[in-house]
C-alpha cells in the first residue's frame, strides 16, 4: 500500500511547508496539490513543493481542460519534468461545474475533453511535430522543442462511472474523491479494474488512489473542521453517487443551504457522527489506523491522506499517523 499526502491550501504557507517536509521525512510516496479557483492554483504549489523536497513525487492537479488549454497543461508539465526529472505527475479533472459556470467556462462533455487532453499532452511529450483535430480541440501544428522528455504519469480525478471507465482506458490511474466510504471505493475499484481489462490495459501498471479525510485526536476534541469539509462536498448533488453505496441518506439541499447561509452550527447538526464515521477516519491513533485498514481492504493501491482541523491538529495528525503507518509498512515488508 502506497501512501500520499493531499495538500489543503486552507492553511498558512508556513504550515503547508511543514506538511510537505513532513510527508517526505516520514517516507510518504507522494504529495498531491489541487486547483482551488477561490484560493490557490495547483501549478505554483506543485513547483514550490518540488523545490522544497528532494525525493518525494509531486502530483500537480487537479487541472481542468475547461480552465486550462491542453497545450498549456502540457508545457507546464514539461517545464517541471525538465527541472525535477522522475518526480512529477499530472492529475486532471473536469473541474467544479458551478465555479466553471460562474467563470463563463464550458462544462459540457467532460469525458471527451479529458480524453483529448491526455492525447494532446502525450503527443506533445513525443517531441514530434503534430496536428490534432478533435471534437473540442483543434491544433494546426505544434511541437515541444528541446530534448525529448519522459512522459509523466497522468491520473484522472473522477467519481462517476463514465469518468472512472475513461481513466481505466486512457490514464495511468485514478484519484477517487475525498468523503468516500470504503463501500464506494470497493465499487469504483472493481469498475476501474474491469474497464482496464476490457481496454486491454495492464492493470498492474495503473494506480487506484483514494483520498481519505483523517484527523488523529484525543477523546471529545473538536470535529468541526471534519464536519465542514464533509459538508462542503455533500453540498453538491454530484456526491449522491458517492454516498449511495454507504446506505446513508443525506439531505444535500439542506447542507448546501447551510453553507450559503454560513450557518455552521446548523451544518454541524446536518453532519452527525454517523456520517463522520462513515466517510472519514477520525479518532484516536488506533481508531484512525483501524479505519484506514478498512479503506485499504476496499482495493486502492494508494491512500492519499487529507488532514482536517487547525494547523496544529494537522501537524499532529501527520506526525502521529506517519509514524504508525511507517511501522505497519515496515512489518508488511518483512512479512513479504
C-alpha positions in Angstrom: 0.0 0.0 0.0 1.4 3.3 -1.1 0.7 6.5 0.9 0.3 10.0 -0.4 -0.5 13.4 1.2 -3.1 15.8 -0.2 -2.3 19.5 0.4 -5.3 21.5 1.6 -4.5 25.1 0.8 -6.6 26.5 3.6 -3.6 26.7 5.8 -0.8 29.3 6.1 2.1 28.9 3.8 4.4 28.1 6.8 2.2 25.2 7.8 1.9 23.9 4.2 5.8 24.0 4.0 5.9 21.9 7.2 3.4 19.4 5.9 5.3 18.9 2.7 8.6 18.4 4.5 7.0 16.1 7.0 5.5 14.0 4.1 9.0 13.5 2.7 10.7 13.0 6.0 8.2 10.3 7.1 8.6 8.3 3.9 5.3 9.0 2.1 5.3 8.3 -1.6 3.8 11.5 -3.0 2.3 14.9 -2.4 -0.9 15.9 -4.3 -1.7 19.5 -5.0 -5.1 20.8 -6.0 -6.5 23.7 -8.1 -8.8 25.9 -6.0 -10.2 28.7 -8.1 -11.1 30.7 -5.0 -7.7 30.4 -3.3 -4.6 28.9 -5.0 -3.7 27.2 -8.2 -2.2 23.7 -8.4 0.7 24.7 -10.6 2.6 27.1 -8.4 2.1 24.9 -5.4 3.5 21.9 -7.2 6.6 23.8 -8.4 7.2 25.1 -4.8 6.7 21.7 -3.3 9.2 20.2 -5.7 11.7 22.8 -4.9 11.2 22.2 -1.2 11.8 18.4 -1.4 14.4 16.0 -2.7 12.8 12.6 -3.1 9.1 12.6 -3.0 6.9 12.7 -6.1 4.6 15.7 -6.5 1.4 15.3 -8.4 0.2 18.5 -10.0 -3.5 18.9 -10.1 -6.4 18.9 -10.2 -6.1 20.7 -13.6 -9.2 21.1 -15.7 -9.1 21.4 -19.5 -12.1 23.6 -19.3 -10.0 26.1 -17.4 -6.5 25.5 -19.0 -5.8 24.6 -22.6 -4.2 21.1 -23.0 -1.1 22.7 -24.6 -0.7 25.0 -21.6 -1.1 21.9 -19.3 1.5 20.0 -21.3 4.0 22.9 -21.4 3.7 23.4 -17.7 4.2 19.8 -17.0 7.2 19.6 -19.4 8.9 22.5 -17.6 8.6 20.7 -14.2 9.8 17.5 -15.7 12.9 19.3 -17.0 13.7 20.7 -13.6 12.7 17.7 -11.5 13.0 14.6 -13.6 11.4 11.5 -12.3 9.4 13.3 -9.6 6.5 14.8 -11.4 3.0 13.5 -12.2 -0.2 15.1 -13.6 -3.7 14.8 -12.2 -6.6 16.0 -14.4 -10.3 16.5 -13.6 -13.4 18.0 -15.1 -13.5 20.8 -12.6 -16.2 22.1 -10.3 -19.2 22.7 -12.5 -20.7 25.6 -10.5 -17.4 27.5 -10.4 -16.8 27.0 -14.2 -20.3 28.3 -15.0 -19.7 31.4 -12.9 -16.4 32.0 -14.8 -18.2 31.5 -18.2 -16.2 28.3 -19.0 -17.6 25.2 -20.7 -18.7 22.3 -18.6 -20.1 20.1 -21.4 -18.7 16.7 -22.4 -16.1 16.2 -19.7 -15.2 12.7 -20.9 -14.4 13.9 -24.4 -12.4 16.9 -23.2 -10.3 14.8 -20.8 -9.7 12.1 -23.4 -8.5 14.7 -25.9 -6.4 16.5 -23.3 -4.5 13.3 -22.5 -3.9 12.6 -26.2 -2.6 16.1 -26.8 -0.3 16.0 -23.7 1.2 12.7 -24.8 1.6 13.9 -28.4 3.5 17.0 -27.0 5.8 14.8 -25.0 6.6 12.6 -28.1 8.8 15.5 -29.3 7.4 15.2 -32.9 5.6 17.8 -34.8 1.9 17.1 -34.8 -1.5 18.4 -35.8 -4.7 17.5 -33.9 -8.3 17.6 -35.0 -10.6 16.6 -32.2 -14.2 17.4 -31.3 -13.2 20.0 -28.8 -9.6 21.0 -29.5 -8.0 21.8 -32.9 -4.3 22.3 -33.3 -2.9 23.2 -36.7 0.7 22.4 -36.0 2.8 22.2 -32.8 5.7 20.5 -31.1 7.8 20.6 -27.9 11.3 21.9 -28.5 14.4 20.6 -26.8 15.4 17.2 -25.7 12.7 14.6 -25.6 11.2 14.2 -22.1 9.8 11.1 -20.4 6.0 11.4 -20.3 5.0 11.7 -16.6 2.2 9.5 -15.2 -1.2 11.0 -15.9 -4.2 10.4 -13.5 -7.8 11.5 -13.6 -9.8 12.6 -10.6 -13.3 11.0 -11.0 -16.4 9.9 -9.2 -18.9 8.9 -11.8 -18.9 5.6 -13.8 -18.1 7.2 -17.2 -15.0 9.0 -15.9 -13.9 6.0 -13.9 -14.0 3.9 -17.1 -12.2 6.6 -19.1 -9.4 6.7 -16.5 -9.0 2.9 -16.8 -8.9 3.1 -20.6 -6.5 6.0 -21.2 -4.8 7.1 -18.0 -2.1 5.8 -15.7 -4.5 5.7 -12.8 -7.4 7.3 -11.0 -7.9 9.5 -7.9 -11.2 8.8 -6.2 -12.8 11.7 -4.2 -12.5 12.8 -0.6 -15.5 12.0 1.5 -15.9 8.5 0.1 -16.8 5.4 2.0 -14.9 2.1 1.8 -18.0 0.7 0.1 -17.8 3.3 -2.7 -14.1 2.7 -3.1 -14.6 -1.0 -3.5 -17.3 -0.4 -6.1 -15.2 2.1 -8.0 -12.0 -0.1 -7.8 -14.0 -3.0 -9.3 -15.3 -0.8 -12.1 -11.8 0.5 -12.8 -10.3 -2.9 -12.9 -13.0 -4.3 -15.2 -12.7 -1.3 -17.6 -8.9 -1.7 -17.6 -9.3 -5.3 -18.6 -11.8 -4.5 -21.4 -9.5 -1.8 -22.8 -6.5 -4.3 -22.9 -4.5 -2.3 -20.3 -2.0 -3.7 -17.9 -3.8 -3.1 -14.6 -0.5 -3.7 -12.6 0.9 -0.6 -14.2 -2.0 1.6 -13.2 -2.7 3.2 -9.8 -6.0 3.4 -8.0 -5.7 6.2 -5.4 -8.3 7.2 -2.9 -8.3 10.4 -0.8 -9.3 9.8 2.8 -10.1 12.5 5.3 -8.1 11.9 8.5 -7.8 13.5 12.0 -5.9 12.0 14.9 -7.1 13.4 18.2 -7.8 12.7 21.8 -11.3 11.9 23.0 -14.0 14.5 22.7 -11.9 17.0 20.7 -13.5 19.4 18.2 -14.6 17.8 14.9 -16.0 20.9 13.3 -13.2 21.0 10.7 -14.1 17.5 9.6 -17.8 18.2 9.5 -17.2 21.4 7.5 -15.1 19.5 4.9 -17.6 16.7 4.6 -20.4 19.3 4.4 -18.6 21.2 1.6 -18.5 18.0 -0.5 -22.0 16.8 0.3 -23.5 20.2 -0.5 -23.2 19.1 -4.1 -25.7 16.7 -5.5 -22.9 15.3 -7.6 -21.9 13.4 -4.5 -25.1 11.4 -4.4 -23.4 8.7 -6.4 -20.5 8.6 -3.9 -22.9 8.4 -0.9 -25.2 5.8 -2.3 -23.1 2.6 -1.6 -22.9 3.5 2.1 -26.7 3.2 2.5 -26.9 6.5 4.4 -29.5 9.2 3.4 -28.1 12.7 3.2 -30.0 15.9 2.8 -27.8 17.6 0.2 -30.1 20.6 -0.3 -30.2 21.5 3.4 -26.4 21.1 3.7 -26.0 23.4 0.7 -28.3 26.0 2.2 -26.4 25.9 5.5 -23.2 26.7 3.6 -24.9 29.5 1.6 -26.2 31.0 4.9 -22.8 30.5 6.6 -24.8 28.7 9.3 -22.1 26.4 10.6 -23.9 25.4 13.8 -26.7 24.0 11.6 -24.1 22.4 9.4 -22.6 20.6 12.4 -26.1 19.1 13.1 -26.5 18.1 9.4 -23.2 16.2 9.5 -23.7 13.9 12.6 -21.2 11.4 14.0 -22.7 8.6 11.9 -21.6 10.5 8.7 -18.2 11.3 10.1 -17.6 7.6 11.0 -18.7 6.5 7.5 -16.9 9.0 5.3 -13.7 9.7 7.3 -11.0 8.2 9.5 -11.0 10.2 12.8 -10.4 9.4 16.5 -7.5 8.1 18.5 -4.5 6.9 16.6 -5.6 3.3 16.9 -9.1 4.1 15.7 -7.7 6.0 12.7 -5.3 3.2 11.7 -8.1 0.7 12.0 -10.3 2.7 9.8 -7.6 3.2 7.2 -7.2 -0.6 7.1 -10.9 -0.7 6.1 -10.2 1.7 3.3 -7.1 -0.3 2.2 -9.2 -3.5 2.1 -11.5 -1.8 -0.4 -8.9 -2.2 -3.1 -6.9 1.1 -3.7 -3.2 0.9 -4.5 -2.6 4.2 -2.7 -4.4 6.1 0.1 -3.9 9.8 -0.2 -4.3 11.3 3.3 -6.1 14.6 3.7 -6.0 16.3 7.1 -8.6 18.5 8.8 -8.7 20.8 11.8 -6.4 23.6 12.9 -2.8 23.8 11.7 -1.7 22.3 15.0 -4.2 19.4 14.6 -2.9 18.8 11.0 0.7 18.6 12.0 -0.2 16.4 15.0 -2.1 14.0 12.6 0.9 13.9 10.2 3.5 13.1 12.8 1.4 10.5 14.7 0.0 8.8 11.6 3.2 8.8 9.5 5.0 7.1 12.4 2.3 4.5 13.0 1.9 3.7 9.2 5.6 3.6 8.8 5.8 0.8 11.4 2.9 -1.0 9.7 4.5 -0.8 6.3 7.9 -2.0 7.6 6.1 -5.0 9.2 4.4 -5.8 5.9 7.7 -5.7 4.0 9.3 -8.1 6.5 6.4 -10.5 6.1 6.5 -10.1 2.3 
